[in-house]
C-alpha cells in the first residue's frame, strides 16, 4: 500500500471515529447556548436547524484535524 493511500485511509478512519462524539458535543453546546440566550426551550424546527449546523461544523473541524494529525503522525513515524 502506498503512503498516499495509507494517508487517505487513515484520515477517513479517524474522521469516522470522531464524527459522532464531536457532533454530539457541538450540538449540545449549541443548543444550550441558544436556550440560554433566548431564555426558553427550542422548538423542534430550531433543534433541527442546530443539528444541521453542528453537522457542518463537525465535518469541517474533523477533516482539518484528521489531515493535520495524520500529516504529523506519518512524518514522525
Secondary structure, DSSP 8 states (H G I E B T S, - for coil): --HHHHHHHHHHHHHHHHHHHHHHHHHHHHHHHHHHHHTS---HHHHHHHHHHHHHHHHHHHHHHHHHHHHHHHH--
